Amino acid sequence: SIDAECEGQLMLSQEPYDRRVAGIISGAGNIKPGMVMGQEGSVASGTYAIALTGRVYCWVTADNGPISPGDLLTTSAVPGYAMRVDDPARAQGAIIGKAMSRLERGEKGLILVLVILQ
């Protein structure tokens, strides 16, 4: 998520339906970023590659309900984890993407996500 306290910086999301969400940290599950954009020595540099589009693995929690392919995903209360959207009205501006794999209720894990920020 965009860090409101530090210009140009990002931080792990820590709240459900966070409209400051900026993407997914890329590199999990052996999927490497296709292109990295930034500028070293400026506010546009960063430690991690952030996926703004494409297919990447994402840490998710199914505490909010089971996740199935096609489910919309948003930020959760677990820092750095996504969850299934169950309140479409709250999700506008806080959608990270769509699930491309499953996770059963009550579990946490990595699933493949099609990143489509909305």
PDB file as gemmi writes it, atoms N, CA and C in Angstrom:
CRYST1    1.000    1.000    1.000  90.00  90.00  90.00 P 1                      
ATOM      1  N   SER A   1       0.842  -1.191   0.000  1.00  0.00           N  
ATOM      2  CA  SER A   1       0.000   0.000   0.000  1.00  0.00           C  
ATOM      3  C   SER A   1       0.879   1.245   0.000  1.00  0.00           C  
ATOM      4  N   ILE A   2       0.339   2.315  -0.485  1.00  0.00           N  
ATOM      5  CA  ILE A   2       1.047   3.592  -0.498  1.00  0.00           C  
ATOM      6  C   ILE A   2       1.190   4.076   0.945  1.00  0.00           C  
ATOM      7  N   ASP A   3       2.397   4.433   1.333  1.00  0.00           N  
ATOM      8  CA  ASP A   3       2.676   4.918   2.680  1.00  0.00           C  
ATOM      9  C   ASP A   3       2.304   6.401   2.745  1.00  0.00           C  
ATOM     10  N   ALA A   4       1.264   6.728   3.491  1.00  0.00           N  
ATOM     11  CA  ALA A   4       0.783   8.112   3.586  1.00  0.00           C  
ATOM     12  C   ALA A   4       1.754   9.020   4.322  1.00  0.00           C  
ATOM     13  N   GLU A   5       2.687   8.440   5.087  1.00  0.00           N  
ATOM     14  CA  GLU A   5       3.625   9.227   5.887  1.00  0.00           C  
ATOM     15  C   GLU A   5       4.946   9.523   5.169  1.00  0.00           C  
ATOM     16  N   CYS A   6       5.293   8.730   4.151  1.00  0.00           N  
ATOM     17  CA  CYS A   6       6.590   8.872   3.472  1.00  0.00           C  
ATOM     18  C   CYS A   6       6.386   8.945   1.957  1.00  0.00           C  
ATOM     19  N   GLU A   7       6.591  10.103   1.394  1.00  0.00           N  
ATOM     20  CA  GLU A   7       6.394  10.318  -0.035  1.00  0.00           C  
ATOM     21  C   GLU A   7       7.156   9.294  -0.876  1.00  0.00           C  
ATOM     22  N   GLY A   8       6.454   8.676  -1.812  1.00  0.00           N  
ATOM     23  CA  GLY A   8       7.068   7.735  -2.735  1.00  0.00           C  
ATOM     24  C   GLY A   8       7.327   6.353  -2.177  1.00  0.00           C  
ATOM     25  N   GLN A   9       6.980   6.103  -0.923  1.00  0.00           N  
ATOM     26  CA  GLN A   9       7.261   4.821  -0.290  1.00  0.00           C  
ATOM     27  C   GLN A   9       6.017   3.932  -0.239  1.00  0.00           C  
ATOM     28  N   LEU A  10       6.277   2.634  -0.165  1.00  0.00           N  
ATOM     29  CA  LEU A  10       5.205   1.656  -0.019  1.00  0.00           C  
ATOM     30  C   LEU A  10       5.377   0.917   1.298  1.00  0.00           C  
ATOM     31  N   MET A  11       4.307   0.290   1.755  1.00  0.00           N  
ATOM     32  CA  MET A  11       4.335  -0.482   2.995  1.00  0.00           C  
ATOM     33  C   MET A  11       3.388  -1.670   2.841  1.00  0.00           C  
ATOM     34  N   LEU A  12       3.535  -2.675   3.691  1.00  0.00           N  
ATOM     35  CA  LEU A  12       2.594  -3.788   3.666  1.00  0.00           C  
ATOM     36  C   LEU A  12       1.209  -3.290   4.055  1.00  0.00           C  
ATOM     37  N   SER A  13       0.210  -3.741   3.329  1.00  0.00           N  
ATOM     38  CA  SER A  13      -1.157  -3.393   3.704  1.00  0.00           C  
ATOM     39  C   SER A  13      -1.459  -4.028   5.055  1.00  0.00           C  
ATOM     40  N   GLN A  14      -2.285  -3.355   5.853  1.00  0.00           N  
ATOM     41  CA  GLN A  14      -2.581  -3.842   7.195  1.00  0.00           C  
ATOM     42  C   GLN A  14      -4.051  -3.713   7.560  1.00  0.00           C  
ATOM     43  N   GLU A  15      -4.875  -3.336   6.585  1.00  0.00           N  
ATOM     44  CA  GLU A  15      -6.290  -3.177   6.885  1.00  0.00           C  
ATOM     45  C   GLU A  15      -7.136  -3.700   5.730  1.00  0.00           C  
ATOM     46  N   PRO A  16      -8.313  -4.233   6.041  1.00  0.00           N  
ATOM     47  CA  PRO A  16      -9.188  -4.725   4.982  1.00  0.00           C  
ATOM     48  C   PRO A  16      -9.648  -3.586   4.068  1.00  0.00           C  
ATOM     49  N   TYR A  17      -9.769  -3.902   2.786  1.00  0.00           N  
ATOM     50  CA  TYR A  17     -10.291  -2.964   1.800  1.00  0.00           C  
ATOM     51  C   TYR A  17      -9.509  -1.642   1.766  1.00  0.00           C  
ATOM     52  N   ASP A  18      -8.195  -1.745   1.789  1.00  0.00           N  
ATOM     53  CA  ASP A  18      -7.317  -0.569   1.793  1.00  0.00           C  
ATOM     54  C   ASP A  18      -7.249   0.033   0.382  1.00  0.00           C  
ATOM     55  N   ARG A  19      -7.760   1.219   0.211  1.00  0.00           N  
ATOM     56  CA  ARG A  19      -7.777   1.886  -1.103  1.00  0.00           C  
ATOM     57  C   ARG A  19      -6.420   2.431  -1.503  1.00  0.00           C  
ATOM     58  N   ARG A  20      -5.437   2.334  -0.632  1.00  0.00           N  
ATOM     59  CA  ARG A  20      -4.075   2.751  -0.982  1.00  0.00           C  
ATOM     60  C   ARG A  20      -3.273   1.602  -1.573  1.00  0.00           C  
ATOM     61  N   VAL A  21      -3.908   0.428  -1.766  1.00  0.00           N  
ATOM     62  CA  VAL A  21      -3.210  -0.728  -2.294  1.00  0.00           C  
ATOM     63  C   VAL A  21      -2.569  -0.376  -3.642  1.00  0.00           C  
ATOM     64  N   ALA A  22      -1.327  -0.856  -3.828  1.00  0.00           N  
ATOM     65  CA  ALA A  22      -0.559  -0.459  -5.012  1.00  0.00           C  
ATOM     66  C   ALA A  22      -0.144  -1.631  -5.886  1.00  0.00           C  
ATOM     67  N   GLY A  23      -0.315  -2.857  -5.423  1.00  0.00           N  
ATOM     68  CA  GLY A  23       0.098  -4.024  -6.197  1.00  0.00           C  
ATOM     69  C   GLY A  23       0.481  -5.160  -5.280  1.00  0.00           C  
ATOM     70  N   ILE A  24       1.181  -6.145  -5.854  1.00  0.00           N  
ATOM     71  CA  ILE A  24       1.599  -7.339  -5.124  1.00  0.00           C  
ATOM     72  C   ILE A  24       3.112  -7.462  -5.239  1.00  0.00           C  
ATOM     73  N   ILE A  25       3.787  -7.730  -4.127  1.00  0.00           N  
ATOM     74  CA  ILE A  25       5.235  -7.955  -4.179  1.00  0.00           C  
ATOM     75  C   ILE A  25       5.481  -9.169  -5.070  1.00  0.00           C  
ATOM     76  N   SER A  26       6.333  -8.992  -6.054  1.00  0.00           N  
ATOM     77  CA  SER A  26       6.580 -10.007  -7.071  1.00  0.00           C  
ATOM     78  C   SER A  26       7.773 -10.879  -6.715  1.00  0.00           C  
ATOM     79  N   GLY A  27       7.746 -12.131  -7.171  1.00  0.00           N  
ATOM     80  CA  GLY A  27       8.888 -13.024  -7.018  1.00  0.00           C  
ATOM     81  C   GLY A  27       8.586 -14.325  -6.309  1.00  0.00           C  
ATOM     82  N   ALA A  28       7.415 -14.459  -5.688  1.00  0.00           N  
ATOM     83  CA  ALA A  28       7.076 -15.705  -4.988  1.00  0.00           C  
ATOM     84  C   ALA A  28       6.783 -16.815  -5.994  1.00  0.00           C  
ATOM     85  N   GLY A  29       6.919 -18.043  -5.555  1.00  0.00           N  
ATOM     86  CA  GLY A  29       6.594 -19.182  -6.388  1.00  0.00           C  
ATOM     87  C   GLY A  29       7.444 -19.295  -7.634  1.00  0.00           C  
ATOM     88  N   ASN A  30       8.627 -18.699  -7.592  1.00  0.00           N  
ATOM     89  CA  ASN A  30       9.578 -18.774  -8.696  1.00  0.00           C  
ATOM     90  C   ASN A  30       9.115 -18.056  -9.965  1.00  0.00           C  
ATOM     91  N   ILE A  31       8.157 -17.122  -9.847  1.00  0.00           N  
ATOM     92  CA  ILE A  31       7.752 -16.290 -10.985  1.00  0.00           C  
ATOM     93  C   ILE A  31       8.486 -14.965 -10.861  1.00  0.00           C  
ATOM     94  N   LYS A  32       9.351 -14.695 -11.804  1.00  0.00           N  
ATOM     95  CA  LYS A  32      10.177 -13.486 -11.785  1.00  0.00           C  
ATOM     96  C   LYS A  32       9.458 -12.342 -12.512  1.00  0.00           C  
ATOM     97  N   PRO A  33       9.731 -11.095 -12.127  1.00  0.00           N  
ATOM     98  CA  PRO A  33       9.114  -9.954 -12.814  1.00  0.00           C  
ATOM     99  C   PRO A  33       9.554  -9.890 -14.271  1.00  0.00           C  
ATOM    100  N   GLY A  34       8.619  -9.545 -15.147  1.00  0.00           N  
ATOM    101  CA  GLY A  34       8.943  -9.392 -16.562  1.00  0.00           C  
ATOM    102  C   GLY A  34       9.669  -8.089 -16.840  1.00  0.00           C  
ATOM    103  N   MET A  35       9.325  -7.048 -16.099  1.00  0.00           N  
ATOM    104  CA  MET A  35       9.935  -5.738 -16.283  1.00  0.00           C  
ATOM    105  C   MET A  35       9.913  -5.017 -14.936  1.00  0.00           C  
ATOM    106  N   VAL A  36      11.006  -4.356 -14.598  1.00  0.00           N  
ATOM    107  CA  VAL A  36      11.085  -3.603 -13.357  1.00  0.00           C  
ATOM    108  C   VAL A  36      11.286  -2.139 -13.709  1.00  0.00           C  
ATOM    109  N   MET A  37      10.425  -1.279 -13.162  1.00  0.00           N  
ATOM    110  CA  MET A  37      10.523   0.155 -13.420  1.00  0.00           C  
ATOM    111  C   MET A  37      10.851   0.867 -12.116  1.00  0.00           C  
ATOM    112  N   GLY A  38      11.657   1.896 -12.196  1.00  0.00           N  
ATOM    113  CA  GLY A  38      12.047   2.674 -11.033  1.00  0.00           C  
ATOM    114  C   GLY A  38      13.233   3.541 -11.379  1.00  0.00           C  
ATOM    115  N   GLN A  39      13.695   4.292 -10.441  1.00  0.00           N  
ATOM    116  CA  GLN A  39      14.850   5.154 -10.646  1.00  0.00           C  
ATOM    117  C   GLN A  39      15.650   5.186  -9.355  1.00  0.00           C  
ATOM    118  N   GLU A  40      16.825   4.526  -9.369  1.00  0.00           N  
ATOM    119  CA  GLU A  40      17.679   4.488  -8.191  1.00  0.00           C  
ATOM    120  C   GLU A  40      18.044   5.896  -7.724  1.00  0.00           C  
ATOM    121  N   GLY A  41      18.105   6.058  -6.412  1.00  0.00           N  
ATOM    122  CA  GLY A  41      18.490   7.338  -5.835  1.00  0.00           C  
ATOM    123  C   GLY A  41      17.376   8.372  -5.829  1.00  0.00           C  
ATOM    124  N   SER A  42      16.132   7.962  -6.105  1.00  0.00           N  
ATOM    125  CA  SER A  42      15.002   8.895  -6.101  1.00  0.00           C  
ATOM    126  C   SER A  42      13.846   8.286  -5.321  1.00  0.00           C  
ATOM    127  N   VAL A  43      12.754   9.016  -5.169  1.00  0.00           N  
ATOM    128  CA  VAL A  43      11.584   8.471  -4.487  1.00  0.00           C  
ATOM    129  C   VAL A  43      10.954   7.341  -5.288  1.00  0.00           C  
ATOM    130  N   ALA A  44      11.386   7.138  -6.535  1.00  0.00           N  
ATOM    131  CA  ALA A  44      10.857   6.065  -7.382  1.00  0.00           C  
ATOM    132  C   ALA A  44      11.644   4.761  -7.249  1.00  0.00           C  
ATOM    133  N   SER A  45      12.636   4.719  -6.351  1.00  0.00           N  
ATOM    134  CA  SER A  45      13.373   3.459  -6.146  1.00  0.00           C  
ATOM    135  C   SER A  45      12.673   2.659  -5.056  1.00  0.00           C  
ATOM    136  N   GLY A  46      12.985   1.372  -4.975  1.00  0.00           N  
ATOM    137  CA  GLY A  46      12.373   0.545  -3.947  1.00  0.00           C  
ATOM    138  C   GLY A  46      13.132  -0.750  -3.782  1.00  0.00           C  
ATOM    139  N   THR A  47      12.873  -1.421  -2.689  1.00  0.00           N  
ATOM    140  CA  THR A  47      13.553  -2.671  -2.375  1.00  0.00           C  
ATOM    141  C   THR A  47      12.945  -3.848  -3.123  1.00  0.00           C  
ATOM    142  N   TYR A  48      11.645  -3.836  -3.334  1.00  0.00           N  
ATOM    143  CA  TYR A  48      10.946  -4.972  -3.904  1.00  0.00           C  
ATOM    144  C   TYR A  48      10.299  -4.614  -5.242  1.00  0.00           C  
ATOM    145  N   ALA A  49      10.241  -5.602  -6.138  1.00  0.00           N  
ATOM    146  CA  ALA A  49       9.495  -5.445  -7.388  1.00  0.00           C  
ATOM    147  C   ALA A  49       8.008  -5.589  -7.062  1.00  0.00           C  
ATOM    148  N   ILE A  50       7.202  -4.648  -7.519  1.00  0.00           N  
ATOM    149  CA  ILE A  50       5.764  -4.651  -7.262  1.00  0.00           C  
ATOM    150  C   ILE A  50       5.032  -4.928  -8.568  1.00  0.00           C  
ATOM    151  N   ALA A  51       4.221  -5.992  -8.581  1.00  0.00           N  
ATOM    152  CA  ALA A  51       3.435  -6.328  -9.763  1.00  0.00           C  
ATOM    153  C   ALA A  51       2.212  -5.423  -9.834  1.00  0.00           C  
ATOM    154  N   LEU A  52       2.078  -4.721 -10.948  1.00  0.00           N  
ATOM    155  CA  LEU A  52       0.925  -3.862 -11.186  1.00  0.00           C  
ATOM    156  C   LEU A  52      -0.056  -4.524 -12.138  1.00  0.00           C  
ATOM    157  N   THR A  53       0.433  -5.517 -12.870  1.00  0.00           N  
ATOM    158  CA  THR A  53      -0.378  -6.282 -13.809  1.00  0.00           C  
ATOM    159  C   THR A  53       0.309  -7.617 -14.051  1.00  0.00           C  
ATOM    160  N   GLY A  54      -0.416  -8.573 -14.569  1.00  0.00           N  
ATOM    161  CA  GLY A  54       0.157  -9.881 -14.874  1.00  0.00           C  
ATOM    162  C   GLY A  54      -0.274 -10.944 -13.887  1.00  0.00           C  
ATOM    163  N   ARG A  55       0.438 -12.077 -13.920  1.00  0.00           N  
ATOM    164  CA  ARG A  55       0.135 -13.205 -13.037  1.00  0.00           C  
ATOM    165  C   ARG A  55       1.290 -13.399 -12.068  1.00  0.00           C  
ATOM    166  N   VAL A  56       0.986 -13.342 -10.781  1.00  0.00           N  
ATOM    167  CA  VAL A  56       1.981 -13.541  -9.726  1.00  0.00           C  
ATOM    168  C   VAL A  56       1.340 -14.309  -8.579  1.00  0.00           C  
ATOM    169  N   TYR A  57       2.189 -14.909  -7.742  1.00  0.00           N  
ATOM    170  CA  TYR A  57       1.691 -15.535  -6.530  1.00  0.00           C  
ATOM    171  C   TYR A  57       1.538 -14.468  -5.443  1.00  0.00           C  
ATOM    172  N   CYS A  58       0.531 -14.665  -4.608  1.00  0.00           N  
ATOM    173  CA  CYS A  58       0.212 -13.700  -3.556  1.00  0.00           C  
ATOM    174  C   CYS A  58      -0.146 -14.462  -2.283  1.00  0.00           C  
ATOM    175  N   TRP A  59       0.319 -13.955  -1.131  1.00  0.00           N  
ATOM    176  CA  TRP A  59      -0.089 -14.511   0.162  1.00  0.00           C  
ATOM    177  C   TRP A  59      -1.533 -14.116   0.404  1.00  0.00           C  
ATOM    178  N   VAL A  60      -2.371 -15.078   0.738  1.00  0.00           N  
ATOM    179  CA  VAL A  60      -3.789 -14.816   0.993  1.00  0.00           C  
ATOM    180  C   VAL A  60      -4.235 -15.542   2.254  1.00  0.00           C  
ATOM    181  N   THR A  61      -5.310 -15.059   2.821  1.00  0.00           N  
ATOM    182  CA  THR A  61      -5.974 -15.716   3.939  1.00  0.00           C  
ATOM    183  C   THR A  61      -7.410 -16.008   3.528  1.00  0.00           C  
ATOM    184  N   ALA A  62      -7.875 -17.199   3.890  1.00  0.00           N  
ATOM    185  CA  ALA A  62      -9.257 -17.576   3.607  1.00  0.00           C  
ATOM    186  C   ALA A  62     -10.107 -17.492   4.876  1.00  0.00           C  
ATOM    187  N   ASP A  63      -9.652 -16.703   5.846  1.00  0.00           N  
ATOM    188  CA  ASP A  63     -10.434 -16.489   7.074  1.00  0.00           C  
ATOM    189  C   ASP A  63     -11.765 -15.828   6.751  1.00  0.00           C  
ATOM    190  N   ASN A  64     -11.817 -15.070   5.649  1.00  0.00           N  
ATOM    191  CA  ASN A  64     -13.007 -14.350   5.223  1.00  0.00           C  
ATOM    192  C   ASN A  64     -13.901 -15.237   4.358  1.00  0.00           C  
ATOM    193  N   GLY A  65     -13.480 -16.463   4.114  1.00  0.00           N  
ATOM    194  CA  GLY A  65     -14.233 -17.391   3.272  1.00  0.00           C  
ATOM    195  C   GLY A  65     -13.307 -18.049   2.271  1.00  0.00           C  
ATOM    196  N   PRO A  66     -13.716 -19.184   1.724  1.00  0.00           N  
ATOM    197  CA  PRO A  66     -12.880 -19.884   0.757  1.00  0.00           C  
ATOM    198  C   PRO A  66     -12.653 -19.032  -0.478  1.00  0.00           C  
ATOM    199  N   ILE A  67     -11.492 -19.220  -1.094  1.00  0.00           N  
ATOM    200  CA  ILE A  67     -11.145 -18.470  -2.303  1.00  0.00           C  
ATOM    201  C   ILE A  67     -11.186 -19.444  -3.468  1.00  0.00           C  
ATOM    202  N   SER A  68     -11.906 -19.056  -4.528  1.00  0.00           N  
ATOM    203  CA  SER A  68     -12.037 -19.859  -5.739  1.00  0.00           C  
ATOM    204  C   SER A  68     -11.552 -19.058  -6.935  1.00  0.00           C  
ATOM    205  N   PRO A  69     -11.128 -19.749  -8.006  1.00  0.00           N  
ATOM    206  CA  PRO A  69     -10.730 -19.024  -9.211  1.00  0.00           C  
ATOM    207  C   PRO A  69     -11.835 -18.071  -9.674  1.00  0.00           C  
ATOM    208  N   GLY A  70     -11.449 -16.842  -9.983  1.00  0.00           N  
ATOM    209  CA  GLY A  70     -12.395 -15.813 -10.406  1.00  0.00           C  
ATOM    210  C   GLY A  70     -12.827 -14.873  -9.304  1.00  0.00           C  
ATOM    211  N   ASP A  71     -12.595 -15.241  -8.034  1.00  0.00           N  
ATOM    212  CA  ASP A  71     -12.962 -14.352  -6.927  1.00  0.00           C  
ATOM    213  C   ASP A  71     -12.109 -13.093  -6.955  1.00  0.00           C  
ATOM    214  N   LEU A  72     -12.741 -11.955  -6.699  1.00  0.00           N  
ATOM    215  CA  LEU A  72     -11.998 -10.706  -6.549  1.00  0.00           C  
ATOM    216  C   LEU A  72     -11.269 -10.726  -5.212  1.00  0.00           C  
ATOM    217  N   LEU A  73     -10.064 -10.127  -5.186  1.00  0.00           N  
ATOM    218  CA  LEU A  73      -9.248 -10.091  -3.979  1.00  0.00           C  
ATOM    219  C   LEU A  73      -8.966  -8.660  -3.562  1.00  0.00           C  
ATOM    220  N   THR A  74      -8.865  -8.449  -2.264  1.00  0.00           N  
ATOM    221  CA  THR A  74      -8.539  -7.151  -1.687  1.00  0.00           C  
ATOM    222  C   THR A  74      -7.579  -7.375  -0.513  1.00  0.00           C  
ATOM    223  N   THR A  75      -7.182  -6.310   0.133  1.00  0.00           N  
ATOM    224  CA  THR A  75      -6.294  -6.414   1.295  1.00  0.00           C  
ATOM    225  C   THR A  75      -7.071  -6.958   2.496  1.00  0.00           C  
ATOM    226  N   SER A  76      -6.328  -7.499   3.460  1.00  0.00           N  
ATOM    227  CA  SER A  76      -6.955  -8.056   4.668  1.00  0.00           C  
ATOM    228  C   SER A  76      -6.348  -7.403   5.906  1.00  0.00           C  
ATOM    229  N   ALA A  77      -6.829  -7.816   7.068  1.00  0.00           N  
ATOM    230  CA  ALA A  77      -6.286  -7.320   8.332  1.00  0.00           C  
ATOM    231  C   ALA A  77      -4.947  -7.974   8.662  1.00  0.00           C  
ATOM    232  N   VAL A  78      -4.599  -9.062   7.976  1.00  0.00           N  
ATOM    233  CA  VAL A  78      -3.311  -9.728   8.178  1.00  0.00           C  
ATOM    234  C   VAL A  78      -2.277  -8.982   7.329  1.00  0.00           C  
ATOM    235  N   PRO A  79      -1.267  -8.366   7.932  1.00  0.00           N  
ATOM    236  CA  PRO A  79      -0.302  -7.569   7.166  1.00  0.00           C  
ATOM    237  C   PRO A  79       0.321  -8.333   5.993  1.00  0.00           C  
ATOM    238  N   GLY A  80       0.182  -7.742   4.793  1.00  0.00           N  
ATOM    239  CA  GLY A  80       0.768  -8.316   3.589  1.00  0.00           C  
ATOM    240  C   GLY A  80      -0.043  -9.413   2.929  1.00  0.00           C  
ATOM    241  N   TYR A  81      -1.211  -9.735   3.450  1.00  0.00           N  
ATOM    242  CA  TYR A  81      -2.058 -10.794   2.900  1.00  0.00           C  
ATOM    243  C   TYR A  81      -3.305 -10.206   2.245  1.00  0.00           C  
ATOM    244  N   ALA A  82      -3.794 -10.888   1.219  1.00  0.00           N  
ATOM    245  CA  ALA A  82      -5.050 -10.526   0.570  1.00  0.00           C  
ATOM    246  C   ALA A  82      -6.151 -11.453   1.067  1.00  0.00           C  
ATOM    247  N   MET A  83      -7.402 -11.111   0.742  1.00  0.00           N  
ATOM    248  CA  MET A  83      -8.548 -11.946   1.079  1.00  0.00           C  
ATOM    249  C   MET A  83      -9.596 -11.792  -0.022  1.00  0.00           C  
ATOM    250  N   ARG A  84     -10.566 -12.676  -0.004  1.00  0.00           N  
ATOM    251  CA  ARG A  84     -11.674 -12.614  -0.961  1.00  0.00           C  
ATOM    252  C   ARG A  84     -12.576 -11.416  -0.644  1.00  0.00           C  
ATOM    253  N   VAL A  85     -13.024 -10.738  -1.677  1.00  0.00           N  
ATOM    254  CA  VAL A  85     -13.977  -9.640  -1.508  1.00  0.00           C  
ATOM    255  C   VAL A  85     -15.340 -10.237  -1.176  1.00  0.00           C  
ATOM    256  N   ASP A  86     -15.944  -9.795  -0.077  1.00  0.00           N  
ATOM    257  CA  ASP A  86     -17.314 -10.211   0.232  1.00  0.00           C  
ATOM    258  C   ASP A  86     -18.241  -9.006   0.394  1.00  0.00           C  
ATOM    259  N   ASP A  87     -17.687  -7.804   0.214  1.00  0.00           N  
ATOM    260  CA  ASP A  87     -18.476  -6.572   0.286  1.00  0.00           C  
ATOM    261  C   ASP A  87     -18.105  -5.703  -0.912  1.00  0.00           C  
ATOM    262  N   PRO A  88     -18.771  -5.914  -2.072  1.00  0.00           N  
ATOM    263  CA  PRO A  88     -18.413  -5.188  -3.293  1.00  0.00           C  
ATOM    264  C   PRO A  88     -18.447  -3.662  -3.148  1.00  0.00           C  
ATOM    265  N   ALA A  89     -19.326  -3.135  -2.301  1.00  0.00           N  
ATOM    266  CA  ALA A  89     -19.400  -1.686  -2.110  1.00  0.00           C  
ATOM    267  C   ALA A  89     -18.119  -1.138  -1.496  1.00  0.00           C  
ATOM    268  N   ARG A  90     -17.529  -1.867  -0.557  1.00  0.00           N  
ATOM    269  CA  ARG A  90     -16.271  -1.439   0.084  1.00  0.00           C  
ATOM    270  C   ARG A  90     -15.070  -1.669  -0.817  1.00  0.00           C  
ATOM    271  N   ALA A  91     -15.187  -2.591  -1.774  1.00  0.00           N  
ATOM    272  CA  ALA A  91     -14.041  -3.020  -2.580  1.00  0.00           C  
ATOM    273  C   ALA A  91     -13.640  -2.041  -3.677  1.00  0.00           C  
ATOM    274  N   GLN A  92     -14.542  -1.159  -4.079  1.00  0.00           N  
ATOM    275  CA  GLN A  92     -14.203  -0.235  -5.168  1.00  0.00           C  
ATOM    276  C   GLN A  92     -12.965   0.578  -4.796  1.00  0.00           C  
ATOM    277  N   GLY A  93     -11.931   0.489  -5.643  1.00  0.00           N  
ATOM    278  CA  GLY A  93     -10.673   1.178  -5.393  1.00  0.00           C  
ATOM    279  C   GLY A  93      -9.703   0.389  -4.531  1.00  0.00           C  
ATOM    280  N   ALA A  94     -10.128  -0.786  -4.053  1.00  0.00           N  
ATOM    281  CA  ALA A  94      -9.288  -1.598  -3.173  1.00  0.00           C  
ATOM    282  C   ALA A  94      -9.076  -3.006  -3.720  1.00  0.00           C  
ATOM    283  N   ILE A  95      -9.418  -3.233  -4.985  1.00  0.00           N  
ATOM    284  CA  ILE A  95      -9.273  -4.558  -5.593  1.00  0.00           C  
ATOM    285  C   ILE A  95      -7.856  -4.736  -6.114  1.00  0.00           C  
ATOM    286  N   ILE A  96      -7.241  -5.859  -5.749  1.00  0.00           N  
ATOM    287  CA  ILE A  96      -5.890  -6.195  -6.186  1.00  0.00           C  
ATOM    288  C   ILE A  96      -5.933  -7.004  -7.480  1.00  0.00           C  
ATOM    289  N   GLY A  97      -6.874  -7.919  -7.581  1.00  0.00           N  
ATOM    290  CA  GLY A  97      -6.962  -8.773  -8.764  1.00  0.00           C  
ATOM    291  C   GLY A  97      -7.955  -9.891  -8.578  1.00  0.00           C  
ATOM    292  N   LYS A  98      -7.790 -10.946  -9.431  1.00  0.00           N  
ATOM    293  CA  LYS A  98      -8.673 -12.105  -9.403  1.00  0.00           C  
ATOM    294  C   LYS A  98      -7.870 -13.354  -9.090  1.00  0.00           C  
ATOM    295  N   ALA A  99      -8.449 -14.193  -8.239  1.00  0.00           N  
ATOM    296  CA  ALA A  99      -7.816 -15.469  -7.899  1.00  0.00           C  
ATOM    297  C   ALA A  99      -7.782 -16.365  -9.125  1.00  0.00           C  
ATOM    298  N   MET A 100      -6.656 -17.080  -9.281  1.00  0.00           N  
ATOM    299  CA  MET A 100      -6.525 -18.063 -10.352  1.00  0.00           C  
ATOM    300  C   MET A 100      -6.345 -19.474  -9.780  1.00  0.00           C  
ATOM    301  N   SER A 101      -6.382 -19.591  -8.460  1.00  0.00           N  
ATOM    302  CA  SER A 101      -6.328 -20.901  -7.807  1.00  0.00           C  
ATOM    303  C   SER A 101      -7.153 -20.837  -6.528  1.00  0.00           C  
ATOM    304  N   ARG A 102      -7.218 -21.940  -5.806  1.00  0.00           N  
ATOM    305  CA  ARG A 102      -8.106 -22.073  -4.650  1.00  0.00           C  
ATOM    306  C   ARG A 102      -7.379 -22.041  -3.311  1.00  0.00           C  
ATOM    307  N   LEU A 103      -8.139 -21.687  -2.292  1.00  0.00           N  
ATOM    308  CA  LEU A 103      -7.681 -21.823  -0.915  1.00  0.00           C  
ATOM    309  C   LEU A 103      -8.918 -22.079  -0.063  1.00  0.00           C  
ATOM    310  N   GLU A 104      -8.845 -23.112   0.770  1.00  0.00           N  
ATOM    311  CA  GLU A 104     -10.000 -23.493   1.586  1.00  0.00           C  
ATOM    312  C   GLU A 104     -10.180 -22.551   2.779  1.00  0.00           C  
ATOM    313  N   ARG A 105     -11.391 -22.464   3.259  1.00  0.00           N  
ATOM    314  CA  ARG A 105     -11.754 -21.608   4.393  1.00  0.00           C  
ATOM    315  C   ARG A 105     -10.826 -21.852   5.580  1.00  0.00           C  
ATOM    316  N   GLY A 106     -10.374 -20.763   6.217  1.00  0.00           N  
ATOM    317  CA  GLY A 106      -9.546 -20.853   7.412  1.00  0.00           C  
ATOM    318  C   GLY A 106      -8.071 -21.063   7.150  1.00  0.00           C  
ATOM    319  N   GLU A 107      -7.677 -21.220   5.897  1.00  0.00           N  
ATOM    320  CA  GLU A 107      -6.268 -21.447   5.577  1.00  0.00           C  
ATOM    321  C   GLU A 107      -5.575 -20.157   5.182  1.00  0.00           C  
ATOM    322  N   LYS A 108      -4.236 -20.218   5.172  1.00  0.00           N  
ATOM    323  CA  LYS A 108      -3.388 -19.154   4.632  1.00  0.00           C  
ATOM    324  C   LYS A 108      -2.420 -19.816   3.676  1.00  0.00           C  
ATOM    325  N   GLY A 109      -2.073 -19.125   2.601  1.00  0.00           N  
ATOM    326  CA  GLY A 109      -1.130 -19.709   1.657  1.00  0.00           C  
ATOM    327  C   GLY A 109      -0.913 -18.834   0.449  1.00  0.00           C  
ATOM    328  N   LEU A 110      -0.144 -19.368  -0.484  1.00  0.00           N  
ATOM    329  CA  LEU A 110       0.144 -18.681  -1.743  1.00  0.00           C  
ATOM    330  C   LEU A 110      -0.823 -19.167  -2.813  1.00  0.00           C  
ATOM    331  N   ILE A 111      -1.439 -18.239  -3.535  1.00  0.00           N  
ATOM    332  CA  ILE A 111      -2.252 -18.617  -4.688  1.00  0.00           C  
ATOM    333  C   ILE A 111      -1.832 -17.740  -5.866  1.00  0.00           C  
ATOM    334  N   LEU A 112      -2.095 -18.229  -7.046  1.00  0.00           N  
ATOM    335  CA  LEU A 112      -1.827 -17.475  -8.256  1.00  0.00           C  
ATOM    336  C   LEU A 112      -2.922 -16.438  -8.446  1.00  0.00           C  
ATOM    337  N   VAL A 113      -2.509 -15.216  -8.771  1.00  0.00           N  
ATOM    338  CA  VAL A 113      -3.443 -14.097  -8.912  1.00  0.00           C  
ATOM    339  C   VAL A 113      -3.199 -13.389 -10.247  1.00  0.00           C  
ATOM    340  N   LEU A 114      -4.286 -13.039 -10.916  1.00  0.00           N  
ATOM    341  CA  LEU A 114      -4.212 -12.155 -12.080  1.00  0.00           C  
ATOM    342  C   LEU A 114      -4.367 -10.742 -11.527  1.00  0.00           C  
ATOM    343  N   VAL A 115      -3.284  -9.963 -11.560  1.00  0.00           N  
ATOM    344  CA  VAL A 115      -3.275  -8.629 -10.971  1.00  0.00           C  
ATOM    345  C   VAL A 115      -4.015  -7.662 -11.886  1.00  0.00           C  
ATOM    346  N   ILE A 116      -5.057  -7.053 -11.358  1.00  0.00           N  
ATOM    347  CA  ILE A 116      -5.830  -6.028 -12.067  1.00  0.00           C  
ATOM    348  C   ILE A 116      -6.312  -5.017 -11.026  1.00  0.00           C  
ATOM    349  N   LEU A 117      -5.514  -4.017 -10.781  1.00  0.00           N  
ATOM    350  CA  LEU A 117      -5.868  -3.016  -9.774  1.00  0.00           C  
ATOM    351  C   LEU A 117      -7.124  -2.263 -10.204  1.00  0.00           C  
ATOM    352  N   GLN A 118      -8.065  -2.131  -9.272  1.00  0.00           N  
ATOM    353  CA  GLN A 118      -9.309  -1.394  -9.557  1.00  0.00           C  
ATOM    354  C   GLN A 118      -9.663  -0.550  -8.350  1.00  0.00           C  
TER     355      GLN A 118                                                      
END                                                                             
